[in-house]
Amino acid sequence: MLGRQVEAVLLLWLSCCVLAVWRYSMKSTIYSIFSTRSSIILEYEGDTFKSWDIPEGCKVQNKSSPKTLLYCKTPGNHKISPININDMQEDERLLTVDSSNICFLWYYTVVDVFFNLSQIITIWVYDPENASPEELQWTAKEPSVNSMVLTKQMNTLGQYPVIYTLEKGLKYDPGPLTPDGTWIIHLPMTSDDIIKQIRGNKVSFQDCFIASLQFLLTFPMNVISDPPEYEPLSLPAGSPLLASWHTCIPTFVLLATEHETFQTNNSFQTWTKVRAPPGVLTEAQRHSLRDVILLDQRILFLVEGTIYLKTKDSFKIIDENNGIAGTGILGFSKRRWCQIRYLYKLASKKSLLFAWSKDVVYAGYTNLRFLVFTTISKLKDVLKLSPGDTLEIMTVEYLWHPQEVAFMLSHCTDCSTIKDVRIVLFNSMHSKYVLQDFDIQVAKETQLDCRFLLSAMPDMILWDGHSTYYSHNNFTEVGIIETDSGNTNLSLIAEGSKVHNVVADTTGNILVKMENNDLFYIKDGIAEIVPLSRWVNTTAETALVLDKSFQVNILHYNQNLDEKYQLHLQSYPLVLELQSKNKGLEDMCPYLTFQHDVHSQFYHLDKGDSLTVWTQIVYPENRGLDILVDYYGSNILTWTQNTEYEIASGFCTKSMITRFFQTTNYESVKNYYDLEKKNTGLTLIKIRPSEYTRTCPTVIPVFEISVGCDPTKYIQVQGFNNTRCHRRDFSYVIDKELLRDSPHENLKVRYEVAKYGCPRTVDMEEMFHPVVELYDENGFIKIVDANFILWEVHGRNDYMYNSTMQQNGCINEAQTWDIMIEENPGVPMEDIWGPQNYRPCFSYAIGTPGDLSQPYEIINYSNKNALKWSSSYAAMYVYRLKVLDPNYRSSIYLVAALVFVLMLTFISVLVLSYFWYSKIYRRFIIEPLHKPPGKQKKN
């Protein structure tokens, strides 16, 4: 029944069409398994169809039907085209059919469990050729009979799924197969490790393997659902569709039309209408949307020249109370590329979006507070223009580099016919504006838009209503993009239609969509544009969006259909369409394969860390290709390359190991913190072949390396755990004779369990050698072998060390707390001694001779130096620990980044007791914070 309903809807879609167009599809939307085993659906729209022209290697179910099934059992390139009633052959496609043995797919469902913030993933195997309609449409809640049988058979053969996360590299295994023929995997909800992949074992059934499935899974994103009395929000009449999706979650989309605005969190499997409360906007304003931005649980609308914020519970104006003008806003933009791992480091300090008026640019932050970022007057100074020149803001765009933003400006003097387009970059790390070597001239009335691509160096694409422009290799190559015949005006090819939108994916593919639905293709780094075969009729209202696998899809809107069917998402086989256009071209890819082991977009290097990347290229002998490393950003990394060659059967295999690291030595430097800051930053890396063309299918690895403190790492002392502590806060007194500063009175101390954690009981005759462990969000990493120091936070000085400087191998006198306090009078204890002024005692060239029988107050994992106390009384100690080694990322740096975590992870609490803890409690704790009412003293 459901299948007949879907077919009826498709027929209604056809009824809106006028011009002839044909396309193909398969039962699954995952075209990576397109092969000789696939049933290929051929579909012709129009009134002039007569028959299909099919090659010998294929068979068609009904040659004279405009919609039929095609089977190509012979692998290869098959020419397919329809023949119209005038016996003329229409648009021909060269369909590439492989003989792959990968023909089964993974299916999954998700159940959100909010009480423990987890997600239950139910997985099974299905064969698209024998699946249920619900499985093909991804609405199934349980496996079909065929899929259940297939899954159980695969399980018997040793198959089971594992979920990997691509950013953090985590692995989640399933439980045993359930009686229903499914596997269950439990995952934690996450917002910073959202790209997952289901992989299985290399197990086949009937010579068929299962394709790995990459998908998007994040913390649940809720859509806004408005009451029926709310009023529609729409674009001006005659406007093309406007789609805006969440930067990191492309399935979370907002679509504005000339009738309504829609929102979805599942790529329009379901959707809601987004409207405005009655009386907030006038009728004219409600139909005057200019732009929209979709944030996590908030929507920003640009209505005429004013920004409005919509949340689940409110719809309000954003104006001077938020730090931005209430009128005159010309546009706004947000980040286009998802960089969660880097932006999480200092999320509150990073801007979310930019908005601009005629002469002011505003930056917006997480709480939607805006600040004036720059002005036309300031930008004129950057360009060194005279006050009489005309300078206007065309648009503001984020780069892939998360700390840079670009201002695209138009400049003219007399402004009669043409204007110059200039670009200024701003780097927030260095607070510096830089005018780029970019200058193109356009007609005075031309409106340009642009996007920066996912590339190490700032590559960008620009467009107006008729043409596209490029800037490659950090603005060193700039020009207008042409077809192979030299045509630069796309409107001439697209029957007078204008450019509607430009969408770039993460693999270097760029699609230019015209208002009449014609598509053009550009590959990043190639200054040529290719017309693609028509896929959608010119009269349909469509927009380009991304699905949960980050593949480009075509979203259809038809206001004339029943509300349930007004929106329809259609998969688009971009790779197959490109193969059809690329066959027979002279610019064949110069290499056979290009492989690498880069699996993440983000890597972090701390002091002493390195990153190793493997790449390999195979190319015809004597072609002379190389593997190049492009970089952009902070010039703080060094890398070495080790290359191996192998020549066989006329082909050269070149393998390269690239190791990224830092060479800075922080020992005995005078400007430690300045040097550390200078060597902290972000570098963008792209590893690519020295030559490539648009026919090369390989994804070029592009990634970022952040150098500096890793906020996910922390240290703690072995045996001390701040969790599961059920004690109450209390107070105790330290005798004045036991304090370093010799005060006149005893010191009363409040012990805060939430701050210091649970105290640990140690026998007073037992010496204590702290073992420092390094952790990150995934757990234990290693034992820290660097030098560290301890001090009692309340000033106690009644503890000793069990070894001397001489016993630890010192040549000159080692640093001690007494020496460092004397050299730094008036400085707080936490700043007196650290990696910034540490001097080792093991070199004749550093330090001065002295009494080496003094206690050695520096500890590390291997030196067995330990703390000891007097055995004549019990006491309580609270210690702070600091890593001392200057070539190890110090705790001081981590303190600056994670102050609120410091007291939980870097403080060791040592309780020394000869008596039972209950005796200590009675003797030293004089003021319990929770006294029973009946025992409180009267004043």
C-alpha positions, 0 to 999 in steps of 0.5 A: 500500500505504501509503495503505491502511495509513493508511486502516486506522489511521483506521478503527481510530481511528473504532472507539474513538468513540461520539458522532457528530461530523463534520469536513472536510479536504483532501489537504494540511495547508496550508489557506492554498490551500483553494479551488475547486480543492481536493478536500474530504474529508467524514468522519462518525463515528457510527452515525446517518448518513444523507446529506449536505446539500450546496448547489447550488454544490457536488457530492459524490461519494457523498451517502450515504457517511459518508466522501466527496469534495466539490467546490465549483467556485463560490466563496463560503460554502457551508452543509454538514451531515450528516442523520441517520437521524431526518432531523434536520440535525446541526451545520451549518458555513459553509465558505468556499471562495475562488477563489484562483490559489495552488494549488501548494506547495513540498516540501523535505527536509533532510540534516544535514552535521555535519563543516561544520555545514551543511544540504542542502535539497532543494526541489521543487514539488508539486500536492496534488491530484496528489501521491504519498501520501508527499508528502502525509504529508511522508515523501517523499525524492524527488519523485513523477513528477507533481511532477518534471514540474511542477517542470521545467515551472516551472523552464522558465518561470523559477521557482526557490526562495529561502530567507529567514530571518525574524529576520536577513533572510538570503537563500540561493539554489539551484543549477541544477535537477538532473536529478531535478527538484529544487533544492539550497540549502546552509544553515549550521546555526543555533539563533538564526535558525530560522524560514525561508521558501521563496519563488519568483518570480511564475510560474504554470502553468495559472493556478496559483502557488506558495504561500510556505512558512514552516517551522522549521529549526534545529540538529538536536535529538536524542531520547533512546532508552532501553534496553528494560529501562528502566521506564515513566514516566507520569501518574497513572491517569485523567489527561488528556494532558500535552504540553510542547514546546521554547520555540523548537522546537514540533516537539520535543515530550514527551507524558506519558500514563497509560501511557508518556511519548513524545518526538519531534523531528518532530511525531510523524512518529516518536517514542521512549519516555522511561523511567527506569532500573530501581531509581531510582524506586519503582513508585508514583513512576514513575506519579506524574508531575505535570509535565515540562519539555523543554529542549535535550537535557535533560528535567525531571520533577516526580515527587510533590514532587521534580525529576529530570533525565534526559539521554542518559546519566543520570537523577538527582535535583535537590536541595540539591546543586543549590541547591533543596529535594529535596522539597516542590516544588509546580510549575515553569515555563519561558519560553513565548515564543521570544526567542532574539536577546535572550536570547543577549546574556546567556544565562548570566545569564538564568534558564531556569525557576522552581520553587516550594514552599509558601514559597520560589521558586527560579530555575534557570539553564543549568547547572541550578543553582538560587538562592532567588529570593524567599520568601513572607515577602518577598512578604508585605512587597511586599503589605504583609500582616500576618504572620497572613494566609495567602499562597500561591504559585499559579504563577509565569510568565514574561511576554513581556518577557524580563526580567520574571516574574509571581508569581500569589498567593492571599491570604485572612485567615479563608480560610473560603470565598473567596480573593483572587488577586493578581499581583506582577511582578519586573523583573530589570533594576531588581530591583524588585517591583511589585504590580499592580492585579489582584484577583479573588475565587475559591472557596477550593478553586479552582486557577488557572493562567495564561499571558501572551500575545504582547503589548507590554503584559502581557496574560494569560489565566487559567483554572480547571476551569470558567471563563476570566479575562482581564487586558488593557492592563497590568492595567487591564481585568480580568474573567471571559470570557463567551459571547455569551449571558453564560455564564461556566461552560464546563462547562455548555456542554461537558457537565460537562467541565473545562478541560484546557489553553489554548494561545495562538499568535503571532498572538493566537489562543487555544484552550481545550480541554476534557477531552471535546475541546470547543474554545472560541476567544478572541482576544487583547484581546476578552473573549468566548469562542466555542464551536467546532464539535466536531472530535473525539469526546468519548472520544478522548485528545487534546492541542493542540500546534504544528507546524513552521509554528506552527499548532495541531494535535490530537495523538491517543493510543490505547493500544489500537492497535499501537505504531506507530500509537498517536500520530496528529497531525491538522491543524486548520483554525482559520481556516476554523472561525472563518470558519464561526462569524463569518459573520453576526455583527454585530461585523464587522471595522471595517476592510478591511485592515491592513498593515505591514512588520514582519518580525522580532520583534527589532530592535536600536538602537545610538547614532545608529540609528533604526527605521522602520516602515510601516503602512496601514489601509483602512476605510469612510469616516467610520469614523474609525479610527487607528493606535495605538502601544502600548509597554511596558518601558524608557521610553528611545525617542522616535518620530515619526509621519507620516500620509498620507490618501487617500479614494476610492470610499467608503474611506479609506486611512491610511498611517503612517510611525513612526520610533523613535530616541533623542535623548540627547546624550552630548557633554560630560556629567559622568556619561557611563556612568550616562547610557549605562546609563540609556538602555539597555534593552528596549522592547516595541512593538505597532502596532494599529488603534484598533478591532478585533473577533474577526472581524478576521483580520489579524496585529497586529505585536508586536516588541521593540527592544533599545537598547544595545550590539549583541553581534553587531557588532565593529570591526577595522582595515582590512588586519588579519586575525586568521585564517589566521595560522600563525606561532608565539609569540615574545619581543622586547625594547623599549629602556627609552629608548623607553618612556613611563614611563622604567623602569630596565630594558628591557622583555621582551615575549612576542608571543602570536599567538592574542591579537594575530593576525598582525603586518603589515609596514610600511615605516618611512618609510610613514605609517599612517592606520588605517581602522576598519570595522564588522562584524556576523555577516553581514559588513561594514557600513560604515566607522566615521567617528567619532573614535578614539585609539590607544595602544601597549599595552606603553608605547612612546612613540617614534611621532608624528602627522603633523598639528597641532591647528591643521591639523585646525581646532582653536580651543582646545587639543585633548586629548593623551595627556600631558594626559590622563595628567597629569589622571588619575594612577594610572589605567590607560591604557585608562581614562584617555581615552575617550568619558566625558571626551572634549572637542572642540577646535572650540568656543570654549565648550569647553576653553582656548586653548593651543599649537595647533602640538602634534601632534593625536592624534585620528584619524578616517576623513576627517581624514587624520591618521596615525602616523609613526615614526623612520626610524633603527631598526626596531621592533615596535608593538602598538596598541589602538584605542578609539572616542572619539566619545561619541555612538557606541557606544564600544569600552569598552561592547563590552569590558564585553560581549565581553571574550574577543572584544576581543583578537581584534577591537579590537587592531591590530598594526603592524610597522615595518621597514626591513629584511626581516622575517627581519632583525627576527627575528634582531635583536629576537627573543631567546627563541623559544618553540619551540627545536629540541632540538639548539640549546638552551643548557645551564644 
